[in-house]
Amino acid sequence: MGGVGNFEQRLLIWYDRGVLGGDMGSNSDFIAVREEQREFMQKANINGKWALVTGASRGIGRQVSLGLADYGCNLVLHSRDLTHTDQLAEELRGKGIEVRQVSAELSKPEQVEAMLDSLLSDGPAIDIVYNNAAIQIGYHENWLNVPSEEIRISFEVNCTSLIRICNKLMPGMIERGWGRVVNVTSGVKDQPQLTAYAVSKAAVDKYVQDTAQHLMPKGILMNLMDPGWLRTDLGGPNAPGSVESVIPGALVPVLIDDGSAGVLFHAQDWAGKQL
């Protein structure tokens, strides 16, 4: 990360993790460091590497897939049905990269395991995992009566399947000494009406915080990415941000090459900027 010293790097990482309190945004030196980080970010070369993007057929997953392809990254596109990524796969191949398509209903463990076993047996070696897929089942005004089945399914899709995917694919990254894992989280808070979704995402945050530092010495950087509130199927039509605004910020935790691990990246910090 050219031009930014180790101490300033740690400040950024600690602040993003919430270790440092106070209003860092009021500190002019911190602002200067953060802007310099954006300007001089040391980027990994992902040309020719393979990334699995879950929930790739639309919304954020589609944008991330297109963005990675622009850096020459080959894609494994996940969706619930192979036909859902046909159009995107054709578009990506037009960029000169290789594309594979896989399918699994993430609420069904047996389908997730079958998808992963197939990838490991006859698929490309996965260098990058981008866990984007998630569900938000309902908004409950009566938040004291959220159905337990809704909580179970939310955890299965948003957290449990995510951990399954990471734990199956990270050993290969460790063996090769390089990898990136990006787990999409959410900024939702103070809304018990969204308990199932919010708590399942909080569990993802805890998983990353507890796991990332054990992976970093092995060459694997695992981080969190908050896309912001966007106009997607999940975010709804009244969200303030366009889905396109997630790029380039959503690519930062893939491209960053400074040892950042367990960090929460906010895609909207880079909205309208170039990496």
FENMOCOR-V676350 format. One record per helix or strand of 2 or more residues. SS is the DSSP state (a for helix, b for strand). FROM is the first residue (numbers start at 1). TO is the last residue. Records with the same first field share a line. If there is no record, write none. Layout:
# FENMOCOR-V676350
SS=FROM-TO + FROM-TO
This chain:
# FENMOCOR-V676350
a=6-17 + 24-26 + 28-39 + 59-69 + 82-93 + 109-122 + 143-145 + 148-176 + 192-216 + 243-246 + 249-255 + 267-270
b=50-53 + 74-79 + 99-103 + 128-131 + 179-185 + 220-226 + 264-266
